[in-house]
Amino acid sequence: MQISQIMTKNIISCDQNELISQALSKMRQNKVHQILVMDGKELKGMLLLNDIIKRESDMSVTKVSNMMKPVPRANSSMSIEDAADLIVNANVRALPVVDGDLVGIVSETDIISNISVDFDLEKISRPCYSVSFNDNIGKVKNIFVQKNVSRVPVIKDGKIAGVVGTIELANIVEQGKKLDEARGWGLKGKSFKEKLNKDAMLASTIMKDAIIARKTAKPKEILNLMKKHEEIFVVNGDIRIITPKDALRLISKPKKSFYFQIAGLEDEDSMTVAKMHKIIEDTIKPIAKVNEIQPLHLYIEHHGKGGKVKYSIKAQLPTQIGTFVVSKVWGYNLTTAMQEAMNNLDREFWKAYEKIRGKNKAAQRIWRGK
């Protein structure tokens, strides 16, 4: 089946010069986790709800262009298996469909609604992080950032009472902003009343109902639930979760190599681009052998006009043990700056990896009585 048969032609988008607050309102109104970013008729990238929640920038002054990401593009003749592969590897929930011009968007739900696969429920489901009924929103946000997840169940008396996802956090972020303004914030940079501490609020006050499947549920039943719900929980001794990506992995064709995206790469010569790709590959391949990673995002900015250009590079690598971020690395030589950025990323990852491995070895020694 081709993407043209299942894609959505009703495209929700925003302009790159709009404020984050405006884009967030559109996402909430349409109950989507991402929105395409345009410059006129030109597709520039995608803004992800998860990034808005995690970065906590001032939405009333920050432009969409400062937070959007590059995104892979599907075409209408692409198979749903190839589209599933792109979605899984790029760690997004939807892809723009481009045939020269933007013609639609295809989401996880579009694909799941049109597949039939068999699977073992125990094998496809995964353990998940959770919070207690009395934990606050701040703890939820910390788990989102540190563990690179986008939903957590809320537990009360050993049972799932609800779930908090990015949409629920987006609601409280936007509502909290309005409450802050009503309480006297935002008046010429001054405040006459105490600011509302949204992070101190209980997560249970914003949670939605959780969908829990029987441990004996059949694959068809799980897929039908996924057409309407973002996550399914299974309780079988421990609490496990199934997301649309878990289902998409069953039909996608996993790549043996890792995936990375570079934003801001302008008219660089092919030799420079090849050198940068080699630097990235030499850094990331060893990491990918010991830890499951998601796409590496690189952001290049050019500073200066008419004279010598100075570059700045930022990098973000989500992994199973956390998300590693390299702040701006500056340099007049692009490949040198890229090498420094990758050196910083390499150093931070292996430092964290060795620390976790050391803890695991210590735990094993204790368990074995050594």
NORRAKA-V294440 format. One line per field, one symbol per residue. burial: + if it has 9 or more other C-alpha atoms within 8 Angstrom, else -. A space follows every 50 residues. Layout:
# NORRAKA-V294440
burial = ???
This chain:
# NORRAKA-V294440
burial = -++--++------+++-++++-++-+++----+++++++---++++++++ ++++----+--+++--+++++--+++-+++++++++++++--++++++-- -++++++++++++-------+--+++----+-+-++++++++++++++-- ++++++---+++++++++++++++-+--+++-++++----+------+-- ++++-++--+--+-+-+-++-++++++---+++++---++++++-++++- ++-----++-+++--------++-++--++--+++-++--+-++++++++ -+------++++++++++++-+++++--++++-++-++++++++++-++- --+-----------+-----
